Amino acid sequence: MTVFRSRLRHGDQATYDEMAGEMEDAARRSPGFVDYAVFVAADGERVSVVTFATREAHAAWRDDLRHRAAQRMGRKEFYDSYSVQVGECQSVSTWERPPG
């Protein structure tokens, strides 16, 4: 699981949105993809959580050439700052309200 926290520069939001959409689509098509979610705080901080089924699948996405190019472009054009935290999920618990 990757937790990607970032702050965007003021600039070309449309280009960022296009690239982010392309990367999300590519990640979703990658073997072992499980889930992706992004959250934006009131102060502008963004948190993306990306989950792959195995370490190997996660590493393959990390090393994907298109993803690496997007990372370089992000540092050059889009981000003021970011941090990346990678870890393994030890357990999962879910709950959902029954219908009705």
Backbone as ProteinMPNN parsed JSONL, in Angstrom:
{"seq_chain_A": "MTVFRSRLRHGDQATYDEMAGEMEDAARRSPGFVDYAVFVAADGERVSVVTFATREAHAAWRDDLRHRAAQRMGRKEFYDSYSVQVGECQSVSTWERPPG", "coords_chain_A": {"N_chain_A": [[0.843, -1.163, 0.0], [0.535, 2.201, -0.83], [0.838, 5.442, 0.442], [0.381, 8.54, -0.672], [1.119, 11.748, -0.165], [0.484, 15.092, -1.009], [1.054, 18.442, -2.238], [-0.194, 20.65, -4.537], [1.197, 22.846, -7.012], [0.242, 26.156, -7.973], [-1.204, 26.377, -11.084], [-1.368, 24.789, -14.234], [-4.073, 23.197, -14.055], [-5.733, 21.596, -15.634], [-3.976, 20.094, -17.257], [-2.631, 18.654, -15.291], [-4.808, 17.171, -14.217], [-5.468, 15.598, -16.439], [-3.112, 14.037, -16.777], [-3.056, 12.756, -14.273], [-5.418, 11.274, -14.424], [-4.783, 9.547, -16.538], [-2.696, 8.096, -15.34], [-4.063, 6.895, -13.215], [-5.841, 5.246, -14.658], [-3.952, 3.568, -15.92], [-2.764, 2.357, -13.684], [-4.97, 0.965, -12.647], [-5.276, -0.955, -14.625], [-3.076, -2.493, -14.26], [-1.506, -5.595, -13.418], [-2.503, -7.132, -10.399], [-3.554, -4.881, -9.198], [-5.536, -3.384, -6.654], [-6.983, -1.252, -5.316], [-7.746, 2.273, -5.397], [-7.784, 5.525, -4.091], [-8.454, 8.991, -3.636], [-8.123, 11.867, -1.622], [-8.949, 15.181, -0.709], [-7.947, 17.719, 1.361], [-9.26, 20.533, 3.242], [-7.285, 22.47, 3.369], [-5.9, 22.075, 1.065], [-4.095, 19.991, 0.913], [-3.427, 16.872, -0.559], [-4.254, 13.441, -0.459], [-3.424, 10.36, -1.587], [-4.251, 6.971, -1.801], [-3.013, 3.927, -2.673], [-3.414, 0.584, -3.501], [-1.985, -2.57, -3.978], [-2.045, -6.098, -4.68], [0.21, -7.627, -4.083], [3.69, -7.438, -3.065], [5.323, -7.604, -5.304], [3.636, -6.846, -7.427], [3.155, -4.241, -6.665], [5.752, -3.18, -6.81], [6.187, -3.468, -9.549], [4.385, -1.568, -10.564], [5.475, 0.743, -9.397], [7.876, 0.871, -10.811], [7.073, 1.123, -13.434], [7.467, 2.438, -16.656], [5.949, 4.567, -17.777], [4.774, 5.55, -15.467], [7.036, 6.364, -14.038], [7.892, 8.453, -15.742], [5.739, 10.191, -15.416], [6.084, 10.805, -12.733], [8.481, 12.27, -12.82], [7.609, 14.46, -14.367], [5.7, 15.447, -12.623], [7.29, 16.382, -10.452], [8.652, 18.413, -11.779], [6.633, 20.091, -12.866], [4.14, 20.105, -11.381], [4.01, 19.708, -8.51], [4.372, 21.25, -5.293], [5.25, 20.049, -3.023], [5.738, 16.7, -1.778], [5.174, 13.512, -0.171], [5.983, 10.072, 0.172], [4.773, 7.125, 1.407], [5.256, 3.753, 2.009], [3.936, 0.626, 2.719], [3.002, -2.537, 4.23], [-0.154, -4.039, 4.492], [-1.458, -5.359, 7.367], [-3.855, -6.419, 8.251], [-7.348, -6.464, 7.378], [-10.445, -5.026, 7.967], [-13.868, -4.767, 7.482], [-17.075, -3.127, 7.314], [-20.471, -2.859, 6.593], [-23.529, -1.179, 6.314], [-26.525, -2.976, 6.559], [-28.981, -3.393, 3.924], [-32.03, -1.489, 3.973]], "CA_chain_A": [[0.0, 0.0, 0.0], [1.247, 3.471, -0.884], [0.151, 6.67, 0.836], [1.061, 9.638, -1.363], [0.612, 13.041, 0.3], [1.061, 16.099, -1.899], [0.496, 19.789, -2.395], [-0.017, 21.074, -5.919], [1.524, 24.233, -7.34], [-0.783, 26.831, -8.763], [-0.785, 26.264, -12.475], [-2.2, 24.169, -15.25], [-4.849, 22.13, -13.427], [-6.274, 20.694, -16.655], [-2.918, 19.172, -17.648], [-2.445, 17.752, -14.156], [-5.96, 16.265, -14.151], [-5.349, 14.656, -17.547], [-2.042, 13.106, -16.468], [-3.488, 11.953, -13.128], [-6.402, 10.322, -14.933], [-4.066, 8.526, -17.311], [-1.965, 7.247, -14.4], [-5.046, 6.073, -12.514], [-6.284, 4.209, -15.599], [-2.852, 2.619, -16.102], [-2.629, 1.585, -12.442], [-6.116, 0.047, -12.561], [-5.066, -2.039, -15.59], [-1.868, -3.234, -13.89], [-1.751, -6.836, -12.675], [-2.412, -7.028, -8.952], [-4.186, -3.672, -8.669], [-6.664, -3.642, -5.761], [-7.825, -0.097, -5.023], [-7.166, 3.618, -5.445], [-8.668, 6.583, -3.626], [-7.779, 10.268, -3.383], [-8.859, 12.75, -0.735], [-8.385, 16.529, -0.699], [-8.279, 18.427, 2.589], [-9.662, 21.929, 3.087], [-6.095, 23.306, 3.178], [-5.296, 21.773, -0.229], [-3.29, 18.769, 0.901], [-4.053, 15.728, -1.233], [-3.768, 12.143, -0.001], [-3.811, 9.253, -2.461], [-3.95, 5.661, -1.251], [-3.005, 2.96, -3.761], [-3.176, -0.745, -2.951], [-1.762, -3.698, -4.879], [-2.218, -7.368, -3.98], [1.49, -8.204, -3.661], [4.868, -6.566, -3.166], [5.807, -7.647, -6.677], [2.739, -6.016, -8.239], [3.418, -2.86, -6.253], [7.052, -2.803, -7.376], [6.028, -3.332, -10.999], [3.767, -0.267, -10.81], [6.479, 1.756, -9.039], [8.911, 0.907, -11.836], [6.474, 1.296, -14.759], [8.128, 3.562, -17.33], [5.011, 5.703, -17.877], [4.625, 6.082, -14.114], [8.287, 7.089, -13.749], [7.858, 9.705, -16.508], [4.755, 11.061, -14.753], [6.714, 11.281, -11.498], [9.422, 13.346, -13.191], [6.81, 15.612, -14.77], [5.092, 15.978, -11.405], [8.29, 17.19, -9.728], [9.01, 19.59, -12.581], [5.523, 20.967, -13.236], [2.878, 20.105, -10.656], [4.011, 19.626, -7.055], [5.206, 22.042, -4.392], [5.857, 19.073, -2.125], [5.031, 15.433, -1.609], [5.839, 12.435, 0.552], [5.516, 8.746, -0.212], [4.931, 6.12, 2.452], [4.91, 2.442, 1.481], [3.902, -0.389, 3.769], [2.157, -3.708, 4.019], [-1.355, -4.107, 5.302], [-1.428, -6.568, 8.182], [-5.204, -6.985, 8.318], [-8.415, -5.617, 6.85], [-11.765, -5.242, 8.552], [-14.857, -3.903, 6.833], [-18.438, -3.179, 7.806], [-21.414, -2.158, 5.716], [-24.886, -1.192, 6.841], [-27.432, -3.815, 5.76], [-30.058, -2.654, 3.253], [-33.322, -1.381, 4.656]], "C_chain_A": [[0.896, 1.235, 0.0], [0.319, 4.583, -0.423], [0.977, 7.815, 0.26], [0.395, 10.937, -0.938], [1.277, 14.127, -0.531], [0.344, 17.437, -1.781], [0.833, 20.245, -3.811], [0.412, 22.533, -5.989], [0.308, 24.852, -8.002], [-0.32, 26.783, -10.203], [-1.839, 25.59, -13.319], [-2.941, 22.952, -14.685], [-5.363, 21.121, -14.451], [-5.23, 19.665, -17.084], [-2.644, 18.176, -16.535], [-3.572, 16.723, -14.108], [-5.886, 15.201, -15.244], [-4.291, 13.597, -17.242], [-2.451, 12.194, -15.309], [-4.51, 10.904, -13.557], [-5.76, 9.199, -15.72], [-3.319, 7.564, -16.389], [-2.923, 6.359, -13.613], [-5.527, 4.934, -13.407], [-5.21, 3.143, -15.783], [-2.675, 1.754, -14.859], [-3.751, 0.552, -12.337], [-5.975, -1.145, -13.515], [-3.859, -2.907, -15.239], [-2.232, -4.508, -13.135], [-1.572, -6.611, -11.174], [-3.029, -5.78, -8.36], [-5.377, -4.06, -7.81], [-7.56, -2.422, -5.647], [-7.025, 1.2, -5.126], [-8.213, 4.597, -4.924], [-7.84, 7.837, -3.407], [-8.711, 11.135, -2.56], [-8.165, 14.101, -0.739], [-8.882, 17.245, 0.548], [-8.625, 19.887, 2.291], [-8.461, 22.834, 2.834], [-5.344, 22.99, 1.888], [-4.408, 20.55, -0.249], [-4.097, 17.645, 0.271], [-3.437, 14.456, -0.663], [-4.326, 11.087, -0.939], [-3.379, 7.96, -1.789], [-4.098, 4.656, -2.383], [-2.622, 1.608, -3.173], [-3.022, -1.753, -4.085], [-1.766, -4.978, -4.047], [-0.916, -7.932, -3.427], [2.594, -7.151, -3.739], [5.345, -6.466, -4.606], [4.95, -6.776, -7.599], [2.957, -4.541, -7.928], [4.725, -2.36, -6.869], [6.965, -2.624, -8.885], [5.388, -1.996, -11.343], [4.752, 0.859, -10.503], [7.467, 1.957, -10.173], [8.384, 1.067, -13.259], [7.035, 2.557, -15.425], [7.218, 4.782, -17.478], [4.828, 6.365, -16.522], [5.866, 6.881, -13.713], [8.33, 8.432, -14.488], [6.877, 10.691, -15.873], [5.316, 11.613, -13.446], [7.671, 12.438, -11.792], [8.664, 14.614, -13.569], [6.154, 16.264, -13.551], [6.05, 16.851, -10.615], [8.598, 18.484, -10.462], [7.856, 20.59, -12.681], [4.416, 21.136, -12.189], [2.952, 20.228, -9.142], [4.886, 20.684, -6.402], [5.934, 21.116, -3.431], [5.067, 17.774, -2.182], [5.842, 14.515, -0.706], [5.188, 11.126, 0.134], [5.808, 7.805, 0.949], [4.432, 4.797, 1.877], [4.962, 1.446, 2.627], [3.016, -1.546, 3.379], [0.98, -3.644, 4.971], [-1.337, -5.43, 6.061], [-2.794, -7.227, 8.315], [-6.19, -5.969, 7.755], [-9.707, -6.002, 7.55], [-12.726, -4.285, 7.886], [-16.209, -4.085, 7.496], [-19.308, -2.406, 6.842], [-22.81, -2.297, 6.303], [-25.763, -2.077, 5.957], [-28.513, -2.965, 5.093], [-31.314, -2.596, 4.124], [-33.209, -0.686, 5.911]], "O_chain_A": [[1.882, 1.305, 0.733], [-0.836, 4.659, -0.841], [2.124, 8.031, 0.655], [-0.751, 11.203, -1.3], [2.49, 14.096, -0.74], [-0.785, 17.54, -1.302], [1.991, 20.227, -4.225], [0.042, 23.347, -5.142], [-0.551, 24.146, -8.529], [0.827, 27.111, -10.506], [-3.04, 25.797, -13.14], [-2.483, 21.818, -14.824], [-5.421, 19.924, -14.168], [-5.556, 18.491, -17.256], [-2.447, 16.989, -16.796], [-3.311, 15.528, -13.972], [-6.206, 14.037, -15.003], [-4.533, 12.403, -17.422], [-2.214, 10.988, -15.362], [-4.46, 9.765, -13.093], [-6.145, 8.037, -15.588], [-3.31, 6.356, -16.626], [-2.622, 5.19, -13.37], [-5.612, 3.788, -12.965], [-5.515, 1.95, -15.802], [-2.458, 0.547, -14.97], [-3.507, -0.601, -11.979], [-6.499, -2.224, -13.238], [-3.646, -3.948, -15.861], [-3.149, -4.511, -12.314], [-0.609, -5.979, -10.74], [-3.036, -5.622, -7.139], [-6.145, -4.951, -8.174], [-8.769, -2.525, -5.854], [-5.805, 1.219, -4.966], [-9.389, 4.505, -5.278], [-6.668, 7.761, -3.038], [-9.924, 11.143, -2.767], [-6.936, 14.171, -0.768], [-10.088, 17.364, 0.768], [-8.315, 20.403, 1.217], [-8.592, 23.856, 2.161], [-4.282, 23.557, 1.632], [-4.0, 20.107, -1.323], [-5.29, 17.489, 0.534], [-2.232, 14.404, -0.414], [-5.54, 10.934, -1.072], [-2.268, 7.867, -1.268], [-5.166, 4.539, -2.984], [-1.639, 1.492, -2.442], [-3.818, -1.785, -5.023], [-1.517, -4.938, -2.842], [-0.926, -8.636, -2.417], [2.447, -6.117, -4.391], [5.722, -5.393, -5.075], [5.476, -6.057, -8.448], [2.942, -3.699, -8.825], [4.787, -1.245, -7.388], [7.6, -1.728, -9.442], [5.795, -1.35, -12.308], [4.853, 1.821, -11.265], [7.855, 3.087, -10.467], [9.176, 1.14, -14.199], [7.066, 3.623, -14.81], [7.676, 5.914, -17.318], [4.738, 7.589, -16.428], [5.753, 7.952, -13.115], [8.758, 9.437, -13.919], [7.155, 11.888, -15.802], [5.052, 12.763, -13.092], [7.666, 13.454, -11.098], [9.029, 15.711, -13.147], [6.068, 17.489, -13.465], [5.678, 17.932, -10.158], [8.782, 19.529, -9.839], [8.072, 21.798, -12.591], [3.809, 22.204, -12.114], [2.046, 20.799, -8.535], [5.983, 20.986, -6.873], [7.084, 21.359, -3.068], [3.901, 17.745, -2.575], [7.039, 14.716, -0.504], [4.007, 11.079, -0.21], [6.944, 7.702, 1.412], [3.333, 4.722, 1.329], [5.914, 1.427, 3.407], [2.365, -1.533, 2.334], [1.121, -3.237, 6.125], [-1.215, -6.496, 5.458], [-2.889, -8.444, 8.473], [-5.899, -4.776, 7.67], [-10.013, -7.185, 7.698], [-12.418, -3.102, 7.741], [-16.452, -5.09, 8.165], [-18.882, -1.372, 6.327], [-23.221, -3.375, 6.731], [-25.743, -1.94, 4.734], [-28.916, -1.935, 5.633], [-31.613, -3.51, 4.892], [-34.205, -0.51, 6.611]]}, "name": "protein", "num_of_chains": 1, "seq": "MTVFRSRLRHGDQATYDEMAGEMEDAARRSPGFVDYAVFVAADGERVSVVTFATREAHAAWRDDLRHRAAQRMGRKEFYDSYSVQVGECQSVSTWERPPG"}
